[in-house]
Amino acid sequence: MNWLEITSERFPAAVEAAGGLCLLPMGVIERHAAHLPLGTDQIAVDETVRRAAEREPAIVFPSYWFGKIFTARHYPGTFCLRRELIFRLLEATCAEIARNGLSKILIVNGHGGNSALLHFFVRSMLDEPRDYVVYATNSYELDQDARQRWEQMQETPGGEHAGESETSLMLYLTPGLVRTEEMTGPEDGRRRDWQDHLEGLDNPLGWYARYPTHYAGDARPASAEKGEFLFEAHVDRLVRHMRAVKADQVTAELLSDFYRASERHDPAP
């Protein structure tokens, strides 16, 4: 159920039909080499969420592209908000979703650069009592069986950004947006060694120093057939996560206990 397509009068019934679950598809707007559109991550996560909600009822929040992408600000078209606004906007969005009766919010992340942000964000929900639970998952990950099958299918193991897997996915979902004539080979997508002397250390330029063109891998072996396999695997995994979230009664109870214990400084036995 698309939030934007539900009437106000029917929204409460939609919440009930969704089991109180809202999916928030979170991506970003950034360069994906020369052959893929800026919205690659958002397009893929939007379609994954839409298809999953057809199989397991949920209310789908509109495209949320306000992710973290500081490392691509040197390329035209990148949309990057200030760090404090990124966090506050996501926090306010979840609170407003919950105010409309959706007590379980599953953030479906389509951009690898958002992972660390979401790891911190989900845990920050412990800072004050809330009457809703926020979960997060990455739409682009594969379960073990699907990952093993993909390892047998892929022809270019290694770094991946606008490479074989992402390009395959886009060839399946939106072939008209893939500029195959602009594809470059592995030289453009190779890993640079500019900061190898800092191995094991985090720093602001970690990604830029390895893949300054925002291309990692080799897109040339990509195909729509491979993309179909990846997409269906992504949807299957998300549907399993949605069902697990709907069935979860433990987390809300634990949160209530945690909030009470935090106020009394009374740890659980």
C-alpha positions in Angstrom: 0.0 0.0 0.0 1.5 3.2 -1.2 1.2 6.0 1.5 0.6 8.6 -1.2 -2.3 6.7 -2.8 -4.3 6.1 0.4 -7.1 8.5 1.3 -7.2 10.0 4.7 -10.4 8.3 5.6 -9.0 4.9 4.7 -5.6 5.3 6.3 -6.6 3.8 9.7 -7.9 0.7 8.0 -4.7 0.5 5.9 -2.6 0.6 9.1 -4.6 -2.3 10.5 -4.3 -4.2 7.2 -0.5 -3.6 7.3 -0.2 -5.0 10.8 1.2 -1.6 11.9 4.2 -2.0 9.6 5.7 0.9 7.5 8.5 0.4 5.1 10.8 3.4 4.6 12.9 2.9 1.4 16.1 4.9 2.0 18.6 5.6 -0.7 20.7 8.4 -1.9 21.4 10.5 -5.0 25.0 10.0 -6.2 27.2 9.2 -9.2 27.2 5.6 -10.3 30.0 5.7 -12.8 29.2 7.1 -16.3 26.6 4.5 -17.3 24.1 4.4 -14.4 21.7 7.1 -13.3 22.2 9.2 -10.1 19.2 7.6 -8.5 20.3 4.0 -9.0 20.2 3.1 -5.2 16.8 4.8 -4.8 15.3 3.2 -7.9 16.4 -0.2 -6.8 15.3 0.0 -3.2 11.9 1.6 -4.2 11.1 -1.3 -6.5 12.3 -3.9 -4.0 10.0 -2.4 -1.3 7.1 -2.1 -3.7 7.3 -5.7 -4.8 7.8 -7.0 -1.3 4.7 -5.1 -0.1 2.7 -6.8 -2.8 3.5 -10.1 -1.1 3.3 -9.1 2.5 1.0 -6.1 3.3 2.7 -3.0 4.6 2.4 0.8 4.1 5.2 2.1 1.9 6.5 5.5 2.7 7.5 7.7 -0.3 11.1 7.6 -1.7 13.5 8.8 1.0 16.7 9.9 -0.7 18.1 12.0 2.1 21.0 9.6 2.9 24.7 10.1 3.6 26.9 10.7 0.6 29.6 13.2 1.5 32.2 11.3 -0.6 30.4 12.1 -3.9 30.0 15.8 -3.5 32.7 16.4 -6.1 30.3 15.1 -8.8 27.4 17.0 -10.4 24.0 15.9 -9.3 24.9 14.6 -5.9 22.4 15.6 -3.2 24.0 15.8 0.2 22.5 17.4 3.3 24.4 18.5 6.4 25.1 15.7 8.8 22.9 17.1 11.7 20.0 17.6 9.3 20.3 14.0 7.9 19.9 12.6 11.4 17.2 15.0 12.6 15.1 14.6 9.5 15.2 10.8 9.7 14.3 11.0 13.4 11.4 13.4 12.8 10.2 11.3 9.9 10.0 8.1 12.0 8.2 10.0 14.8 5.6 11.3 12.3 5.1 7.8 10.8 4.5 6.5 14.3 2.1 9.4 15.1 -0.1 8.1 12.2 -0.5 4.7 14.0 2.4 2.7 12.6 4.2 1.2 15.6 6.8 -0.8 13.5 9.1 1.0 11.1 11.4 -1.0 8.9 14.0 1.2 7.2 15.0 -0.6 4.0 18.4 0.8 3.1 19.5 0.8 -0.6 22.9 2.6 -0.2 26.0 1.1 1.5 27.1 4.4 2.8 23.9 4.7 4.9 24.8 1.5 6.9 26.9 3.1 9.6 24.4 5.9 9.9 21.5 3.5 10.4 23.5 1.4 12.8 23.9 4.4 15.1 20.4 5.7 14.4 18.6 2.6 15.4 20.6 2.3 18.7 20.0 6.0 19.4 16.3 5.2 19.8 17.2 4.1 23.4 17.9 7.7 24.4 14.2 8.4 25.4 11.0 6.4 25.6 9.1 5.9 22.3 5.9 4.0 21.6 7.3 2.5 18.3 10.2 0.3 17.2 12.6 1.1 14.4 14.3 -1.7 12.5 16.7 -1.6 9.6 17.8 -3.9 6.8 19.9 -3.6 3.7 17.9 -4.3 0.5 21.1 -5.2 -1.5 22.3 -8.0 0.7 21.7 -11.7 -0.1 20.9 -14.7 2.1 23.6 -17.4 2.2 22.0 -19.6 -0.5 21.4 -16.8 -2.9 24.9 -15.4 -2.2 26.5 -18.8 -3.1 24.5 -18.9 -6.3 25.5 -15.4 -7.2 29.2 -16.2 -6.6 28.8 -18.9 -9.2 27.1 -16.6 -11.7 29.2 -13.5 -11.4 32.2 -13.0 -13.7 33.9 -10.1 -11.9 34.4 -10.8 -8.2 35.8 -8.0 -6.1 34.7 -4.4 -5.5 31.2 -3.5 -6.5 29.7 -0.1 -7.2 28.1 0.4 -10.6 29.8 -2.9 -11.5 28.4 -6.2 -12.6 25.7 -6.7 -9.9 24.3 -3.1 -9.8 24.4 -2.8 -13.5 22.6 -6.1 -13.9 19.9 -5.0 -11.5 19.3 -1.8 -13.4 19.3 -3.6 -16.8 16.5 -5.7 -15.4 14.5 -2.9 -13.6 15.1 0.1 -15.9 17.1 -0.8 -19.0 16.3 2.5 -20.7 18.3 4.3 -18.0 21.5 2.3 -18.5 23.9 3.9 -20.9 25.7 0.9 -22.1 27.7 2.9 -24.6 29.3 4.8 -21.6 30.5 1.6 -19.8 34.2 1.6 -19.1 36.4 -1.3 -18.3 38.1 -2.4 -15.0 40.8 0.3 -15.3 38.3 3.0 -14.4 36.8 0.8 -11.7 40.0 -0.5 -10.2 40.9 0.0 -6.5 43.5 2.7 -5.9 46.2 2.3 -3.3 46.4 5.9 -2.3 45.9 5.2 1.4 47.1 1.7 1.8 49.6 3.0 4.4 46.6 3.8 6.6 45.3 0.2 6.6 43.1 -0.4 9.7 42.5 3.3 10.3 39.3 5.1 9.4 39.4 8.5 7.9 37.1 10.9 5.9 38.6 9.9 2.5 38.5 6.1 2.8 36.1 5.5 0.0 37.3 8.4 -2.2 40.9 7.2 -1.9 40.0 3.8 -3.2 37.3 4.6 -5.8 37.4 8.3 -6.7 35.2 7.9 -9.8 32.5 6.1 -7.8 33.0 3.1 -9.9 34.2 -0.2 -8.4 34.4 -3.3 -10.5 33.6 -4.0 -14.1 30.1 -3.6 -15.5 30.6 -5.2 -18.9 29.5 -8.7 -18.0 26.2 -7.4 -16.6 22.9 -8.8 -17.9 19.2 -8.4 -17.2 19.0 -12.2 -16.5 21.5 -11.7 -13.6 19.6 -8.7 -12.5 16.4 -10.6 -12.3 18.0 -13.2 -10.1 19.4 -10.6 -7.8 16.1 -8.7 -7.6 14.0 -11.7 -6.7 16.6 -12.7 -4.1 16.4 -9.2 -2.6 12.6 -9.3 -2.5 12.5 -12.8 -0.9 14.9 -11.6 1.8 12.9 -8.5 2.5 9.7 -10.4 2.8 11.2 -12.7 5.4 12.4 -9.7 7.4 8.9 -8.1 7.1 7.3 -11.2 8.5 9.8 -11.4 11.3 9.1 -7.8 12.3 5.4 -8.3 12.2 5.7 -11.4 14.5 8.1 -9.7 16.9 6.4 -9.0 20.2 9.6 -9.2 22.3 11.3 -6.0 21.2 8.6 -3.6 22.2 8.3 -5.3 25.7 12.1 -5.2 26.1 12.1 -1.5 25.2 9.5 -0.7 27.8 11.5 -2.6 30.4 14.7 -0.9 29.3 13.1 2.6 29.5 11.8 2.0 33.0 15.1 0.5 34.2 17.0 3.5 32.7 14.8 6.0 34.7 15.3 4.0 37.9 18.9 3.0 37.2 17.8 -0.5 37.9 19.5 -3.0 35.6 17.8 -6.2 34.7 18.9 -9.3 36.6 
